[in-house]
Amino acid sequence: MLLDGPAELIYRLADGARTVTDIADGVAEEYGIDRAEALADVLEFLGDQDDSGIFQW
């Protein structure tokens, strides 16, 4: 899987220790966006990955 930008960051932060909210906070900080937007992006990315089996949440 080739990822870049926010998707790569989300994948890297999804280490099993962080919550979805923690990941969104990291995205918000890295990209200078508000937390609600970052959370929506993280949830969308994780939702898109449901069928891949990579993430369990």
Backbone as a printed PyTorch tensor [residue, N CA C, xyz], in Angstrom:
tensor([[[  0.8550,  -1.1620,   0.0000],
         [  0.0000,   0.0000,   0.0000],
         [  0.9070,   1.2330,   0.0000]],

        [[  0.6600,   2.1160,  -0.9300],
         [  1.4180,   3.3530,  -1.0220],
         [  0.5550,   4.4860,  -0.4830]],

        [[  1.0090,   5.0910,   0.5910],
         [  0.2740,   6.1770,   1.2240],
         [  1.1270,   7.4250,   1.2600]],

        [[  0.4630,   8.5640,   1.2060],
         [  1.1800,   9.8210,   1.3920],
         [  0.2610,  10.7970,   2.1050]],

        [[  0.8100,  11.9160,   2.5020],
         [  0.0340,  12.9620,   3.1550],
         [ -0.6650,  12.4880,   4.4180]],

        [[ -1.8900,  12.9480,   4.6270],
         [ -2.6150,  12.5960,   5.8450],
         [ -2.8100,  11.0840,   6.0110]],

        [[ -3.0310,  10.3680,   4.9170],
         [ -3.2270,   8.9150,   5.0180],
         [ -1.9980,   8.2450,   5.6170]],

        [[ -0.8160,   8.6620,   5.1960],
         [  0.4220,   8.0930,   5.7310],
         [  0.5380,   8.4070,   7.2140]],

        [[  0.2270,   9.6170,   7.5990],
         [  0.3090,  10.0070,   9.0040],
         [ -0.6890,   9.2150,   9.8420]],

        [[ -1.9110,   9.0860,   9.3630],
         [ -2.9160,   8.3090,  10.0910],
         [ -2.4330,   6.8810,  10.2780]],

        [[ -1.9350,   6.2690,   9.2240],
         [ -1.4360,   4.8950,   9.2960],
         [ -0.3090,   4.7850,  10.3210]],

        [[  0.6050,   5.7290,  10.2970],
         [  1.7460,   5.7160,  11.2300],
         [  1.2900,   5.9060,  12.6760]],

        [[  0.3120,   6.7820,  12.8910],
         [ -0.1700,   7.0450,  14.2500],
         [ -1.0640,   5.9320,  14.7860]],

        [[ -1.6330,   5.1270,  13.9090],
         [ -2.5260,   4.0380,  14.3240],
         [ -1.6930,   2.8480,  14.7930]],

        [[ -1.0880,   3.0250,  15.9550],
         [ -0.1420,   2.0350,  16.4700],
         [ -0.7440,   1.0680,  17.4840]],

        [[ -2.0460,   1.1560,  17.6900],
         [ -2.6970,   0.2850,  18.6470],
         [ -2.7580,   0.8650,  20.0470]],

        [[ -1.9510,   1.8670,  20.3160],
         [ -1.9460,   2.5080,  21.6340],
         [ -2.7690,   3.7970,  21.6230]],

        [[ -2.8310,   4.4410,  20.4700],
         [ -3.5590,   5.7070,  20.3650],
         [ -5.0230,   5.4650,  20.0450]],

        [[ -5.8690,   6.3310,  20.5580],
         [ -7.2930,   6.3020,  20.2130],
         [ -7.4900,   7.0440,  18.8940]],

        [[ -8.6820,   6.9250,  18.3450],
         [ -9.0190,   7.6610,  17.1260],
         [ -8.8840,   9.1560,  17.3830]],

        [[ -9.2930,   9.5940,  18.5540],
         [ -9.1690,  11.0100,  18.9090],
         [ -7.7100,  11.4390,  18.9820]],

        [[ -6.8510,  10.5870,  19.5300],
         [ -5.4150,  10.8930,  19.5820],
         [ -4.8540,  11.0520,  18.1710]],

        [[ -5.2650,  10.1640,  17.2810],
         [ -4.7970,  10.2220,  15.8920],
         [ -5.2710,  11.5180,  15.2430]],

        [[ -6.5310,  11.8660,  15.4710],
         [ -7.0710,  13.1130,  14.9210],
         [ -6.3160,  14.3190,  15.4620]],

        [[ -5.9630,  14.2960,  16.7400],
         [ -5.1720,  15.3940,  17.3160],
         [ -3.8300,  15.5230,  16.6060]],

        [[ -3.2020,  14.3990,  16.3000],
         [ -1.9260,  14.4200,  15.5800],
         [ -2.0670,  14.9880,  14.1790]],

        [[ -3.1330,  14.6130,  13.5060],
         [ -3.3990,  15.1350,  12.1550],
         [ -3.6610,  16.6400,  12.2250]],

        [[ -4.4820,  17.0550,  13.1880],
         [ -4.7910,  18.4850,  13.3400],
         [ -3.5240,  19.2900,  13.5750]],

        [[ -2.6640,  18.7900,  14.4390],
         [ -1.4190,  19.4990,  14.7440],
         [ -0.4980,  19.5550,  13.5340]],

        [[ -0.3390,  18.4370,  12.8540],
         [  0.5780,  18.3590,  11.7040],
         [  0.1320,  19.2470,  10.5450]],

        [[ -1.1750,  19.2980,  10.2980],
         [ -1.6790,  20.0120,   9.1340],
         [ -2.3210,  21.3560,   9.4540]],

        [[ -2.3400,  21.7340,  10.7270],
         [ -2.8680,  23.0310,  11.1050],
         [ -4.3430,  23.1920,  10.8130]],

        [[ -5.0980,  22.1060,  10.9990],
         [ -6.5400,  22.1690,  10.7850],
         [ -7.2350,  21.9740,  12.1310]],

        [[ -8.5230,  22.3030,  12.1730],
         [ -9.1980,  22.1520,  13.4650],
         [ -9.4920,  20.6760,  13.7400]],

        [[ -9.6880,  20.3960,  15.0000],
         [ -9.8180,  19.0200,  15.4690],
         [-11.0170,  18.3090,  14.8380]],

        [[-12.1200,  19.0050,  14.6710],
         [-13.3160,  18.3920,  14.0880],
         [-13.0620,  17.9450,  12.6510]],

        [[-12.3810,  18.7730,  11.8890],
         [-12.0510,  18.4180,  10.5070],
         [-11.1070,  17.2310,  10.4710]],

        [[-10.1100,  17.2400,  11.3500],
         [ -9.1550,  16.1380,  11.4090],
         [ -9.8590,  14.8380,  11.8030]],

        [[-10.7540,  14.9080,  12.7760],
         [-11.4800,  13.7160,  13.2010],
         [-12.3270,  13.1680,  12.0520]],

        [[-12.9860,  14.0420,  11.3160],
         [-13.7760,  13.6060,  10.1630],
         [-12.8920,  12.9160,   9.1290]],

        [[-11.6970,  13.4790,   8.8850],
         [-10.7640,  12.8770,   7.9260],
         [-10.2970,  11.5020,   8.3980]],

        [[ -9.9730,  11.3870,   9.6810],
         [ -9.5010,  10.1100,  10.2270],
         [-10.6100,   9.0650,  10.1340]],

        [[-11.8190,   9.4360,  10.5240],
         [-12.9290,   8.4950,  10.4620],
         [-13.2260,   8.0670,   9.0280]],

        [[-13.1250,   9.0030,   8.0990],
         [-13.3380,   8.6620,   6.6910],
         [-12.2680,   7.6830,   6.2150]],

        [[-11.0100,   7.9630,   6.5260],
         [ -9.9220,   7.0800,   6.1160],
         [-10.1130,   5.6870,   6.7040]],

        [[-10.3770,   5.6080,   8.0100],
         [-10.5440,   4.3050,   8.6460],
         [-11.7660,   3.5750,   8.0980]],

        [[-12.8300,   4.3120,   7.8410],
         [-14.0240,   3.7100,   7.2530],
         [-13.7540,   3.1370,   5.8720]],

        [[-12.9600,   3.8510,   5.0910],
         [-12.5990,   3.3830,   3.7550],
         [-11.7560,   2.1130,   3.8150]],

        [[-11.0900,   1.8890,   4.9370],
         [-10.1950,   0.7340,   5.0860],
         [-10.8850,  -0.4800,   5.7010]],

        [[-12.1580,  -0.3630,   6.0420],
         [-12.8730,  -1.4530,   6.7170],
         [-12.6950,  -2.8040,   6.0410]],

        [[-12.8050,  -2.8490,   4.7420],
         [-12.7280,  -4.1210,   4.0260],
         [-11.3130,  -4.6800,   3.9260]],

        [[-10.3110,  -3.8490,   4.1710],
         [ -8.9290,  -4.3060,   4.0140],
         [ -8.4690,  -5.1940,   5.1590]],

        [[ -9.0840,  -5.0430,   6.3420],
         [ -8.6690,  -5.8250,   7.4950],
         [ -7.4130,  -5.3160,   8.1780]],

        [[ -6.8690,  -4.2020,   7.6920],
         [ -5.6550,  -3.6450,   8.2780],
         [ -5.9270,  -3.0730,   9.6560]],

        [[ -7.0510,  -2.3950,   9.7960],
         [ -7.3950,  -1.7490,  11.0520],
         [ -8.5870,  -2.4520,  11.6850]],

        [[ -8.5300,  -2.5590,  13.0050],
         [ -9.6780,  -3.0220,  13.7640],
         [ -9.9930,  -1.9280,  14.7650]],

        [[-11.2060,  -1.3970,  14.7020],
         [-11.5780,  -0.2900,  15.5910],
         [-13.0190,  -0.3290,  15.8960]]])
